[in-house]
Amino acid sequence: MVATLPFFSGCAVVAAAQAAILVTSLPSNEPHWVETNRFEFAYPVSDVYVQLTQGVERNGRKIVEKDETAHTLLVSYPFSLLQNNWGGTLKITCAATEYGSTVTIQGDGRDAVPRVRAIGDEVLEEVGSALRRGPRTL
């Protein structure tokens, strides 16, 4: 019995090391942002950002966080069995460019990229339509 003790103590060390590796490799709840959409509008960044804030809250989407100085939005979208998505968060950023502004949409990695891209396309289409209807200030 004493002769088998070293074998079990070694196994315990290996088992503890494997458990530590397993715990550190578990997925975290922190989002890992994945870019899904990027589109350039020929409008000033302030106009694009205003249209985003006014039009993004449709189809169950809600603004969670807003930073007007950085022109960013954090938007949640709901779980939908019909749309085959788990629900999650979009990070939308507007940045000034030489010819207007660029809108970048990133998903939090909970849904497949094509599904998040479809939501982003919907948001960008709504913004583009609103900008075309309004007066142009550039």
Secondary structure, 3 states (H helix, E strand, C coil): CHHHHHHHHHHHHHHHHHHHHHHHCCCCCCCCCEEEEEEEECCCHHHHHHHHHHHCCCCCCEEEEEECCCCEEEEEECCECCCCECCEEEEEEEEEECCEEEEEEEECCCCCHHHHHHHHHHHHHHHHHHHHHCCCCC
